Amino acid sequence: MRLLNTRLITALLVHFLAAGAVTAQAPANPGPPIKVSDLNRSYGACTDFYRFSGGGWLASNPVPAAFASWSPFTELTERNNLVLRDVLETAARNANTTSDPNTKKLGTFYASCMDSTAAELAGAKPLESELSRIAAITTVPQLAAQIGRLHALGLGSFFGFGSAQDAKDSKLVIVSASQGGLGLPNREYYTKADEASERLRREYVAHAGRLFELVGQSSEVARSNATKVMALEVILANASKTPVQLRDPNARYNPMTIAQANALTPAFDWSAFISAVGLTGVNGLNVAQPDFFRAAGKALTEVPLDDWKAYLALRVIQRAAPLLSSSFVNEGFAFTSKLSGARQMQPRWRRCLNATDGTLGDALGQEYVKVAFTPAAKAKAMEMIANLRAAMGVRIGKASWMSEATRRQALQKLASFNSKIGYPDTWRDYSALSVQPGPYAVNALAAREFEVKRNLAKVSKPVDRNEWFMTPPTVNAYYSPPLNEIAFPAGRLQPPFFHPSFDEAANYGGIGATIGHELSHGFDDSGRQYDAQGNLRDWWTPEDARGYTERAAIVEQQYNGYTVLDSLHVSGKLTLGENLADLVGVSLAYDALQKALAGKPRPLIDGFTPEQRFFLGWAQARRGNVRPEQARLLIQTDSHAPGEYRVNGPLSNMPEFAAAFACKQGDKMVRPETIRARIW
């Protein structure tokens, strides 16, 4: 995945849905990486490899009640969470006696979150002061000042705001503002006229009304305020860019002086806002979506002030709801479950574990890697990265459609890639974060304010290229275009995807193809627009750019042809970067596997050749069952295609796959040569 900013709804979904019931302890022995019992041989490998490779697993692994989906990624997250739970419960027991500051913070934060009695007693009291401030607003300038205050408190509303690398001077950190402020996942949820979207909007208004009632409003006033908020959010949604439009990095780069930003939004004083957030000496900012801010600024004067006050109040309640009593938590889950389809809320300890990881992730990660990530695992991962980088270099060198001028710069970019494996070299310092025994909401809100200050403290300073953007236990990975780096947390480098004892084919299929995926993001339709230093710069000749886009268009058209739920189509444009990375990543990993196997024995394992096991490893990592509601959510918001098409899509373009399983022209897993996609 490319490293992207998240929205409020994503945070809520993660809070409520990231985990469920414990399934098993982390195995001392990693076990077989590829399980033949998970296959379904009633499907042919050349007809539907997704179901051939994982149909048995799909049939025996329905989605648990507390989940929106279930896959090897969630299974691994479950096992990691067992390790983390033990760390946190031990820290909570020792919080009052330990001399280690990080252990004390971990234990105190987790214990305060687990104290449900205190949360019930507090009710909505933690929100009273901010809601009173909002209620007292009488002018638009006061409204703008309160928006700034909420951003400073980590309760950001109306739009996104924070530090970011300067896209065209990647050594510097600047201030950036972006579209936002919606309570539903994105603009499509406000603009679509189909029955499902209209029903969800009605449910959202009802949900907002119930939240207003929980803070003491009468049912009549609550319903009125909820309706006002929806009308205002429709204005913001109509002014927002689509998920596809947001993929254009050049369109997101619009540096302005403060005076220019003020001219864009005459009713909104950016100097006053920036001061309220806590920044000084800022003379300009990047306005990622000027049209959004132009329309939003106009709404500040055209929409009644009382409507804006209701909107800010709802944002505060929504963002704080997971920190409060069960009535708020249950209401939040009741609505997000309509988006995801989850039937049951995860237990409190899971929610508290996720919150602690999000707040004190490096402190928790230090303990995780002590027991879950060995030097041998890191060395093996680095060896694989070197082989994959070499494979990419060979493919760039052989690209007949690329000129020498562009090729030289592509190879320079490849040579400049940074790789982060396992965990940071320097752990984050939490000494300035105060965590005290008492109500969880107090600690959680203090942590949010701490994170805002940490984020904004980067402004006008050199970029810290050692910083990580995922915590060590995270089961994920990323490529960052401005940093030109890939990062693989220790939590991702675990069985069933990877282990130093696994055979080469299993490792290169299970994790090598993902390393190749992240590596190739530097050369996908968006990442290719950044140079070796991470600057947004066009370094391609027009002919080479045209040659690339023609090849990418074949992939886009292929994925446009896939459907989900018999009605929703995969968006080839929205998922293009990830689909390109899948295709290139698997191809690179196949090449790297051949290098790793050179001169070595190639025995059959469970009747499969190394090449066959490689493709099985890739496919079995991407199988998963998904609830219909979650599938609908993902198809409209996620830049990744559904798992079925992440398996069958790239492999159907690969002659290497066809050769491994003796597939022939005319088989469903073999795309005709005239429409076969190959980027490098």
N, C-alpha and C positions, 0 to 999 in steps of 0.2 A: 504494500500500500504506500501511496505517497503520504507525507505528513500533512494533515489538514487540520483546520480549526474545527471544533465541535460546537454544537448548539445546545440550548437549554434542554430540548426534548431528549437529546442523546444522553445528557447527564442524568435525566430522570429515569430513562429506560435502563441505563447501566445500574443505577442505584437500586431499582426494584427488581431487575430481572437477571442480573449477571450470574446468579448461582442458585442452587436449590438443595435438595437433600443429598447427604453424603452417600457416595456409592461404594468406594473402596479405598483402602489405604494405598499410598504410593508403594509400588512393588519394589522389593529389594533387588530382584532380578528383573531386568527390563522386559524379558519375554520376547517372543518373536515379533519382529517389526511388521511383517506381512502375514496375515492369518488367512489360510486357505478356507477356513470355515466361514469367513465373511463373504466369500464369493457366491454368486448365483449362476451356475453353469447353464441354466435354462436360457440365459441370454448369451448370445455369441459375442466374443471379444470384438469382432469386426462389425457387429450390428449396434451394440449399445455398451460401450466399455464401462460407462458409469455404473450400470446395474450388474454387469458381469463381475466387476471388481468388488462391488460392495453391496450387492442386492441382499445377500444373507444378513449382513449387518443392519441394513435399513429395515428389514422385516422384524428384527429382534430388538431394535432400539427405538421405540416410540418416544416422542418428546415428553419428558417428565412434566408434571403439573406446573412447577414453578418456572418453567422455561418457555421461551418463544421458539427456540430451535435446539437441536441436539446434534453434536458432531464430535469428532476427535479433539477439536479445539476445546469444546466445553468439558469433555472428559479430562483432558490434561489440566484445565483450569481447576477442576474439582480436586485433582490430586495435589496440585500446588497449594490450594486453599487449606488442605489438611495440614501441610507443613506450616503455613502462615498462622493458622488458628492456634497451633501448639505454641508458636513463638509469642503470640499476643496474650494468650491466657497465662503463660509463664510470666510475661512482663507485667500483667495486671496484678498477679499475686505478689510480685516483688517491687511494685512501684513505690511503696512507702519506705523501703529499706535499701534499695539499690543506690549506689553512688554514680552509676553510669547515666548521664543526662538523657541519652537517646532512649534507653530502656525505660526510664521514668516517664518520658513523654509518651512513648508507645503505650505503656501500660495504663497511664492516666487517661489518655484520649479514648482508648478502647473501652476501659471500664466506664467512663462517663457515657459513652454511646450505649453500652449494655444496660445502663440504669433506666429501665423503662418506668419505674415508679416515679422518679424525678421528672421525667418527661410528661407523665400524665398530670402530675401536680402543677407543672408550669403552664400547661395548656398553650394558649396563644400569647401569654405574657411576653415572651422574648420578642414579639413583633410590635408591641404596643407603641414604643417610642417612635419607630420609623413610620408606622401608620398614622400616628398623630402628626408628625412632621408633614406628611403628604396631605392630610386633611386640612392643615393650616395654610396651604399654598393659596395665594390670592392673585398672583401675577405670573406671566410667562417667564420672566427672568428668575423668579423663585422656583418655578418648575424646572428650568434648566439647571439651576444650582442643585436641586434635589437629585436630578438625574446624575450629576457629577458625584454627589455624595454616595449614591447607591453603587456606582461603579467602584468607588474607593473602598466600599465595604464588601466587594465581591458579590454584589447583588445587581450586577449590571443590567440595565434596561434600555429599550429604545433602539440601540445599535451596539455593535461590537467595538471594543476599544482596548488597545494595549500596545506593547512594544512588538517590533518586528524587524527583521533584517531589511535593509534598503535593497530592493530587488535589483537595482542597477549600481549599487556600491556595496557589495556583500560584506565588506569589512565593518560596516557601521550598523548601529541599531537606531531605528527611528520610531516615531509614533504613528500608528495606523488606526483608522476608523473604517468599519465595514457595516454593510446592511445587517439587520437582525431585528430583534424585538418581537418575534412571533412566538405564540404559544404552541402552535402546531408545527410539524417537522419542517415544512417549507412552503413556498408560495403556491405550489400545486394543490395543496390541501384547501386553499381558499378560493382558487379560481376554477377548479373542475366542477362541472355541472352534473356529473353522474350521481346516481342514487346513493352509492356508498359514501361519496365525499359529502353530499348534503346531509346524510344521516350523522356522519362524524362531526360536522360543524354544529349540528343541533346538540349533540352529546357534549361537545366542548363548552358550549354556552351553559348547559345545565351544570356541568362540572364547575365552571367558574362561579356560578351562582351558589353552589353548595360551599365552595371555599369562602366566599364572602359571608355566608351565614355562620361559618365556623368562627369568624372573628367578631361576631356580634351583630351583623346587619340583619334587619328584618327580611323575610322572604321576598317581599315586594321590592324593597330597595336593592336586594341582592340580585334579583332577576333583571331589574332595570340596569344596574351597573354591568352585569355580565353582557347584556345586549350592546351596551355602549362600547365595551372593550372589543367585542367581535367586530363592530363596525369600524373601529379605529384600526384594528389589525388587518382588516380587508384593504384599507388604504395603504398600509405599509407593505402588504403582500403584493398588491398590484404595482407598487413602485420597485419591487425587488426583481433581481435577475433570476433566471431559471438556473437549476443545477448545471445544465449544459453550458450556459453562458458564463457561469462562475469558473469554468475550467480554463478560460483564456487568461494567462498571466499578464499579458500586456494590457488588457482591459482593466486589470486590477491595480495598475500602477498609475496613480494620478497625484503626484506630489503638489502640495499647495502651501502658500504662506497662510498665516492665520487670517490675514485680511481677505485673501481669496476664499477661504473657507467660510468666513463670515458673510461674504457677498453671496455665496451659494445658499446659505441659510440665514437670512437677515434677522429672523426672530430668535436665533440661537447664538449666543456669544461664546465662541470657542475658547477665548482667553479665560473667561470666567469658569467654564467647564473644566478646562485643563488645570486650573488652579484648585478647583474643588476636588479634583481627583488626587491632587497632591504633587503635581509636577511643577517645576519652575524652569525658566530659561528655554522654553520650547518656542521656536519661531515658526514652525511649520509642521505639517503632518501629511501622510498619504491618505487620501480619501478614495477607498477602493471602488465604491460605486457612487459616483456623483449624482446620477439621476435619482437614486434612492434618497439621498440627503436633500436634494432639491425639493422633492415631493414631501418628504417628512418635515422639512422646515416650513413648507407652506401649510401643512396640517397643524403646526403649532399655533397658527393664528386663525385658522378656519374651523378647527374642531373645538367645541366648548371646553373650557378649562376643567369643568367637572368630569368630563369624559377622560381627559388625560390623567386626572387624579385617580379615577377608578382603574385605569390601565396600570399606573405605577403601583397601586396597592395590590393588584392581582399579581404583578410580577414578583413583588416582595413575598407574598403568601406562597406562590408556587415554588419559588426558589428555596424558601425556608421550610416548606411542608415536610420533607423527609427528616428534618431535625426535631420535629415537634411530637405532640401526643399522637396516640393511635388513630384518633379521628381524622387528623390531617394525613397521616401516612396511608391509612386505608383508602381515603378519598383519592389520593394521588395514584395509588395502585389501581383502583377501580377504573380510572380513566386510561392510564397507560396500557392496561391490559386490553383495552379495546383496539389499541394500535398494534400490539404485539401478539395477542391471543393467549398470553400466559394465564393459567387458571388459578394459580396459587402464589401468594407472596413468598419470597425467600425468607428463611428464618432470620431473626434479629442478628445473630452472630455473623451471618453472611453479609448483611448490610453494613454492619460495623467494621467487618474486615475490609470490605471494599472502600469504605470511607477512610479508614486508617491508611490503607495503601495509597489512596489519592492525596492524603494530607502529609504523611510521613513516609513516603515511598522509599526514599533512600535508606532511612533508618531501618525500615522493615526489610528492605532488600539486602542489606548487609548480613542480616541473620539468615535470610533465605539461601544466599549463595554459599554460605558456610557448609550447608548440608546437601545442596542440590546441584552444584556446578563445580566440577573438578578441573584442575589444570589440564588433564588429558582431554576433556571435552573441549576446552577452549583451543588447545593446540590443533585438534582435529578440525574444528570449525575454521580456523585460520588457514589450514592446509587446503580445505575445500574452496574457500574464497579465492585463494591464489590460483587454483585450477580453473575456476569459473571466470576469473578476470582474464586469464590467458586465453580461454575459449572465446570470450567476447572480442579480444584483440585480433584473433585469427579471423573471426567473422567480419569484423570491420575491414580488415586488410583485404578480404576477398570480395567485398561488396562491389560488383561490377558497375553498379549504377552510380557510385559515389566518386566524385573528383578527388584528385590528390590533395587539393587545398583543403577541402572539407575533411577528408580522411585524416590529415595530420592533426587537425584540431580535435577530431573525435578521439583519436588515440591519446592526445594530450589530456583530454578530459578523463578518459579511462584511467590513465596513469595517476591522476590527481585524486581519484576516489579515496575517501577515508572509510575505514571499517571499524565499527564499534561492536565488540563481542562480549556478551555476558553482563557487564556492569561497569559503572564509571570508574575511571582512575582516581578521581577525587569525589568524595561523597559530599552531598549537600549539607550545609550548615543550618541547623534549626535552632541555634541558640537564641535568636531574636523572637521565636514563637513562644508565647506563653500558653501553657496547658495546665489547668488547675482542676482539682477535684470539684465537682459541681455539675450543673445542668449541661447536657451535651450541646445544646444549641449555642451556649456561650463559647465553648471551645471550638465548635465547628465554624461559627461566624468569625471568631478571632483568626482561625486558620485561613479563611478566605481572604480576610483583610491582609494577613501576612503575605499570602501568595500574590495579591495585587501589588503590594509594595515591592516584593522581590522582582516581579515582572517589570514594573515601571522603572526600577533602579537601573535597568540595563540601558535606558534611553541615553543617546549621545555618547555611549561608550563602545569600545571595540567589541565585536562579536566573540562570545565565549564558545569556541569550537569544541570544547570538551563537555559541554552540557548535553545531557540526555533528555529526551522527550517522552520516554516510557520508563516505567519503574522496572527493576530487575525481575520480579516475578511475572511480568506481563506475558501472556501467550499471544505475541504479535511481533511485528517487525515493521521497519519503515525505511523509506528513502526520502531524504530532504534535498530538494533541488538547490536552495540557496547555500546549503552547506556542502553539497555534492558528497553526501555520505550515506552509507547504509548502517543500520543498527539492528542487532539481534539480541534482545534481552535473554538472560539465562532461562527464564520461564518458557521461552519458545524452543530452546535447544534441549529438548527432553524427549524420551520415548512417548508416543510411538513414532515420532518424526525423526529422531536422531539419538544416537548413542555411539560412543567410541567403539563398542564391541560389535555393532551391527556390520553386516556385509556392505561392501561399497555400493552395490546397486540399491539397497534399501536406504542408505544415507543420502545418496544423490537424488533418489526419487522423493524421499520424505522431506528433506530440508534443502538439498542442493538446488532443486528446481525453484525453491522459494528464495534462496540467495540469488540465483540468476534472475528471478522475477524482480527483486528489489534493485539489483545492479542495473537491469535493463530499463528501469524507470528513468534513469538519467538520459535515455535515448528514446523515450516514448513521445507521443505527439506534443505533450506539454513540457516534459523534462528536457527534450532536445533543444529547447529555446534558451537554456541556461548554459553558460560556458564553464570552463574548468574551474574557475574561481567562484562559481555560483552566481554570476551576474546574468541578469536577463539581457541577452544580447544575441542578435541574429548573426551566427557564424557560419551559416550555410549559404552556398551559392544558390541562386534561384532555381537552377536546373536540379541540384541535389534535393532541395526542399520539395520540389515538385515530384521527383522520383520517390521520395519518402511518403508524401501524402497520398500518392496513387496506390502505394502498397498498403498503407494504413486504411484506405477507403475500402479495400477488399475485406478487411477484418470488420470494419463498421457494418458493411452490408451483411456479412455472415451473421452477426449477432442481432441485427434488426429482425432477422427471420425467426428468432426463437420467441416462444410465448410462455407465459406463466399464468396459471389459473384459467386457462382457455380464453382469456380476454386481454390480459395485460402483456404487452410486448416488452422484451428487453430493449432498452435504448442503446443502440450501437454507439451513439455519440457520448452519452453519459459514461458508459463503461469502457470506452475505447482505450484509455491509458492502461487500465488493468488488464484488458484482453490482450493488448500488445505485450504487456509484461509477462502474462502467462505463456503466450506463444514463444516469445524469445527466451524466457526463463527455462522452460522445459527443454528447448533446443540446446541452450548453453550447457545445461546440466548433463544432457546426453553426451555431448562432446567431452565434457570434463570427466564423465564416467569412463569413457573409452581411454582417456589418458591415464586415469587411475588404475585401470585394469591391464594396461599394456605390459606384456611379459609375465602376467600372473595366471594361475589356474582359473578356469571359468566353469566350476562345477554347477550342475543343476541343483537347485534347492526346492524341495516340494514339487519337483517336476518342471520348474520354470528356469529359463535361462537368465543370466544377469540383466539382459535388456528387457525381458518381460517383467522381471521383478522391479526394475526401475519404473516402468510405467504403472505397475500395480501400486508402488509406493506413492507416486504422485496422485493417483486416483483415490486410493483409500484415505489419504489425508484430507480430501475435499468432499467426501460424502457427508450427508447430513439430512436430517428430517426437519422440516420447517412448517410451522403452523400457517394456515392460509392468511391470517391477519398480518403476520410478520412478513410473509412473502410479498404481500401488497405494499407494506411499508418499505421494504428494501428495494423493490423494483422502482419506487419513486424517489428514493433518497440515496441509495448506495451506489458507489462507483464500481462495484464488483458485480459481475454476472452471477446468477445462481450457480450452485455447486455443480449441477448436472452439466451445464454448459462450460464451466471452467475445466471440466474433464474432457468431455467429448469435443468441444470446440477446438482447442489447440491441437489435440492429438489427431484429429481428422485431417489436419493440414500437414502432418509429418510423415514423409516416406519412411523414416526410421521406425515409426510405430507400425506402419503397414508391414514392413519387413519382419519385425519382431513377432507378429502374430499371423503372418502369412495371409494378410488381407489383400483382396483383389479390387481392381476397378469395378465399380458398381456396388460395392459394400457401403453401407451407411457411414462407416467410420473412415471412408476414403473419399475425400472431396476431389471432384474432377480437376485435372491439371489446369484447365482454363480459369478456374476460380479459386485455385489453391493459394493460400496466403503464405508469404515468406518475406520477412522484413530484412534480415541479414543473411 
